[in-house]
Amino acid sequence: MSKVKIGMVQMSCTNNKEANLQKAITKVRDAAAKGAQIVCLQELFTSLYFCDVEDYDNFRLAEPIPGPSTDALSKVAAETGVVIIASLFEKRTQGIYHNTTAVLDADGTYLGKYRKMHIPDDPAYYEKFYFTPGDLGYKVFKTRFATIGVLICWDQWYPEAARITTLMGAEILFYPTAIGWATSQDDATNTEQYNAWQTIQRGHAVANGVHVVGVNRVGLEQNGAMKFWGGSFVSNPFGSILYQASHDQEEVHVMELDTNLSDRYRTHWPFLRDRRIDSYQPITKRFIDEE
C-alpha cells in the first residue's frame, strides 16, 4: 500500500493514569472512525509530564512493556483495525527504566518497542533522573499499512537518528513528543523555540525524502508554569507543512499520505544517492579536536 491514513492524537493529561489511558482509547476510536489506519499518541500520554521534578514516587507510574497499557490498546487495535503507536514509561526491571514507544499492529499484535536514545537534562526536563538511554538501537516496524520509524521527542534534534531510521526502510517517521515553553517567557521567545522545533524536523523530511509526523501534548502543567505547545504537524518529503494543529486545543486529526511520493522527491533531489559514506567516520567522535 502506498496511500495510508494517519491519525494524530493531541491531548491534555491529568494525574489520573487510568483516566488518561481511557481518554486516549476514546480518541483512538475517534481517529479510527474518521478513517485512520495508523494512530500516533503523544509522548508519555498516560500521565502528566512528570520529569519536571526529580521525585522517586514518580517511578510508580512505570510498567512493563508489554504490560497493562499495551494489553488494553491491543484490544482496541484489533477491534478498530488500526495500528497504534503508544509512548509509555517502561519498567524494564528493578532500577532500570526507559522512555519507550510500543507499536501494535492492526490485528492487535505487539510488534515491538523503541527505547528513546537521546535523553535530555534541562530545567523542568530532568529525564536523565528517570530514563536509561535506549539500547535497542533505531527501529522500524512493518505494520499492515506501512513500514514506519518511531523516534521520541529529544531524538527530534538529531539528524543521525532520522537518517539511520530512514536507511532501515522507514516510509514515515513518527515523533511522539512532550515539549512546551515556560509561561514566564515572552511570546517572541516562545515562537522562536517552536519554529526551531518544527524546522529541524522538516529538515529531516527533506534530507531523507520521507513524511514526518510530530505529535505533541497540549495544556498547562506544573501548576501553570509550563504550557505544552501542541502544534502537532505533518511535513511532506519536501518540508512543506501539510497540517498543523493549534497550540492550545485537543485535536484528533486524520489525513492521507502517499508514501510513493518519496521516490519522486528522492529522484529529483537524490540526497541518498550522493551520500559520501566513505567520508563520514569522523562523526563517531564526540568532537573533532584531534587528528
Secondary structure, DSSP 8 states (H G I E B T S, - for coil): --EEEEEEEE----S-HHHHHHHHHHHHHHHHHTT-SEEEE-TTTTS--GGGS--GGGGGG-B-SSSHHHHHHHHHHHHHT-EEEEEEEEEEETTEEEEEEEEE-TTS-EEEEEE-----EETTEEGGGT-----S-S-EEE-SS-EEEE--GGGGG-HHHHHHHHHTT-SEEEEEE--EEETTS-HHHHHHHHHHHHHHHHHHHHHHTSEEEEEE-EEEETTTTEEEE---EEE-TTS-EEEE--SSS-EEEEEEEETTHHHHHHHHS-TTTT--GGG-GGGGSS-----
